[in-house]
Amino acid sequence: MGEQLDRQLGLLRSLLVYRTIPWRGTQLRRFYRRFVPAGGLAFDVGAHAGNRVAAFRGLGARVVALEPQADFLKLLQRRFGGDRQVTLLPQALGRAPGQARLMASPRTPTVATLSTDFVERAGAAPSFRGVQWQVGPMVEVTTLDALIATHGIPDFVKIDVEGFELDVLMGLSQPVPAVSFEFLPAVRDVALGCIDRLETLAGKGRYRYAVSLGERLRLLQPQGASADTMRAWLRDMPIDGPSGDVHAWREP
């Protein structure tokens, strides 16, 4: 009973955070317009309450949204189940197809992860010290390559998987036009590994990188920085610094 109440309160908190700010949708569409073209395709990996799905649809894109948490998936189905341009998948992404154990926090359900290493190390971050992790269900895992084989090459991939970002990108064998992944200073090696992976995939091409902190929806490097510059920026972050997202896009 207590766990169920915690989960319900956590979901309510997530909905209040993501849906009750009236101008939030406009901000999200404005921010993602440079990455998600009208008529394009976006993958939302870790869709949670669906605010990014709504933004991508508002920009006129087709969306493939993955969410392994049953409670969030129900919310997504209620909101987007009738939209033929949204594909909802009850799956996670990783290096290879299979199954994995989900770790979740009923009171803060947006921080679910497949990474036990992240659970152990993220406590060093102030924003995670109050998170109480619990062992969740086994969930189906697929790969970015498998999604691409089914749905096509996405214009943008948003990855929000709490420390499992590199595993997601290891399931990708070709460059994509644009991608974002979370970073947390306490586990910055994951983000550094993501940059290395993207640079390997880029081949003779190049990615440009920029950071947005928290939910501020503003790039600190609007024109983009090189991989080396972004690596240095991440390494210089204090361990108690803010989290955020690294955005990467291929140069024309």
FENJOPE-V203282 format. One record per residue. SS is DSSP state (A for helix, B for strand, O for the rest). PHI is phi in whole degrees, -180 to 180 (* if undefined). Layout:
# FENJOPE-V203282
ss->SS phi->PHI
ss->SS phi->PHI
This chain:
# FENJOPE-V203282
ss->O phi->*
ss->A phi->-65
ss->A phi->-65
ss->A phi->-63
ss->A phi->-64
ss->A phi->-59
ss->A phi->-65
ss->A phi->-66
ss->A phi->-66
ss->A phi->-64
ss->A phi->-64
ss->A phi->-61
ss->A phi->-61
ss->A phi->-63
ss->A phi->-64
ss->A phi->-64
ss->A phi->-67
ss->A phi->-93
ss->A phi->-122
ss->O phi->-95
ss->O phi->-87
ss->O phi->-61
ss->O phi->-94
ss->A phi->-63
ss->A phi->-60
ss->A phi->-63
ss->A phi->-62
ss->A phi->-64
ss->A phi->-64
ss->A phi->-62
ss->A phi->-69
ss->A phi->-86
ss->O phi->-59
ss->O phi->-71
ss->O phi->-106
ss->O phi->-120
ss->O phi->-81
ss->O phi->-61
ss->O phi->81
ss->O phi->-88
ss->B phi->-132
ss->B phi->-125
ss->B phi->-103
ss->B phi->-110
ss->B phi->-97
ss->O phi->91
ss->O phi->-76
ss->O phi->52
ss->O phi->-83
ss->O phi->92
ss->A phi->-67
ss->A phi->-73
ss->A phi->-57
ss->A phi->-62
ss->A phi->-65
ss->A phi->-64
ss->A phi->-67
ss->A phi->-63
ss->O phi->-88
ss->O phi->87
ss->O phi->-98
ss->B phi->-82
ss->B phi->-129
ss->B phi->-111
ss->B phi->-115
ss->B phi->-113
ss->O phi->-152
ss->O phi->-80
ss->O phi->-83
ss->A phi->-59
ss->A phi->-65
ss->A phi->-68
ss->A phi->-61
ss->A phi->-62
ss->A phi->-63
ss->A phi->-65
ss->A phi->-65
ss->A phi->-65
ss->A phi->-85
ss->A phi->-123
ss->O phi->-59
ss->O phi->-92
ss->O phi->-97
ss->O phi->-69
ss->O phi->-91
ss->B phi->-120
ss->B phi->-107
ss->B phi->-104
ss->B phi->-124
ss->O phi->-84
ss->O phi->-134
ss->B phi->-111
ss->B phi->-117
ss->O phi->-158
ss->O phi->-72
ss->O phi->-150
ss->O phi->-65
ss->B phi->157
ss->B phi->-135
ss->B phi->-151
ss->B phi->-86
ss->B phi->-87
ss->B phi->-105
ss->B phi->-139
ss->O phi->-125
ss->A phi->-54
ss->A phi->-79
ss->A phi->-133
ss->A phi->-67
ss->A phi->-75
ss->A phi->-109
ss->O phi->-67
ss->B phi->-152
ss->O phi->-101
ss->O phi->-98
ss->A phi->-68
ss->A phi->-63
ss->A phi->-63
ss->A phi->-58
ss->A phi->-71
ss->A phi->-98
ss->A phi->-67
ss->A phi->-61
ss->A phi->-71
ss->O phi->-88
ss->A phi->-54
ss->A phi->-71
ss->A phi->-112
ss->O phi->-66
ss->O phi->-93
ss->O phi->-79
ss->O phi->-109
ss->O phi->-82
ss->B phi->-134
ss->B phi->-72
ss->B phi->-106
ss->B phi->-80
ss->B phi->-75
ss->B phi->-127
ss->B phi->-74
ss->B phi->-122
ss->B phi->-126
ss->O phi->-128
ss->A phi->-62
ss->A phi->-60
ss->A phi->-66
ss->A phi->-63
ss->A phi->-65
ss->A phi->-61
ss->A phi->-89
ss->A phi->-112
ss->O phi->103
ss->O phi->-75
ss->O phi->-79
ss->O phi->-75
ss->B phi->-151
ss->B phi->-123
ss->B phi->-100
ss->B phi->-116
ss->O phi->-134
ss->O phi->-134
ss->O phi->52
ss->O phi->86
ss->O phi->-107
ss->A phi->-61
ss->A phi->-65
ss->A phi->-60
ss->A phi->-62
ss->A phi->-71
ss->A phi->-71
ss->O phi->-91
ss->O phi->-119
ss->O phi->-117
ss->O phi->-146
ss->O phi->-72
ss->O phi->-118
ss->O phi->-59
ss->B phi->-155
ss->B phi->-153
ss->B phi->-131
ss->B phi->-145
ss->B phi->-74
ss->B phi->-136
ss->O phi->-136
ss->A phi->-53
ss->A phi->-67
ss->A phi->-130
ss->A phi->-63
ss->A phi->-61
ss->A phi->-66
ss->A phi->-64
ss->A phi->-63
ss->A phi->-65
ss->A phi->-64
ss->A phi->-63
ss->A phi->-59
ss->A phi->-65
ss->A phi->-63
ss->A phi->-66
ss->A phi->-65
ss->A phi->-68
ss->A phi->-65
ss->O phi->63
ss->O phi->-78
ss->O phi->-81
ss->O phi->-139
ss->B phi->-105
ss->B phi->-106
ss->B phi->-129
ss->B phi->-152
ss->B phi->-114
ss->B phi->-121
ss->B phi->-92
ss->O phi->53
ss->O phi->-111
ss->O phi->-77
ss->O phi->56
ss->O phi->-146
ss->O phi->-81
ss->O phi->-73
ss->O phi->-127
ss->O phi->-56
ss->O phi->-86
ss->O phi->89
ss->B phi->-121
ss->O phi->-72
ss->A phi->-61
ss->A phi->-64
ss->A phi->-65
ss->A phi->-69
ss->A phi->-60
ss->A phi->-63
ss->A phi->-62
ss->A phi->-66
ss->A phi->-66
ss->A phi->-81
ss->O phi->-66
ss->O phi->-66
ss->O phi->-63
ss->O phi->-99
ss->O phi->-73
ss->O phi->-73
ss->O phi->-88
ss->B phi->176
ss->B phi->-129
ss->B phi->-95
ss->B phi->-110
ss->B phi->-131
ss->B phi->-141
ss->B phi->-77
ss->O phi->-71
ss->O phi->-60
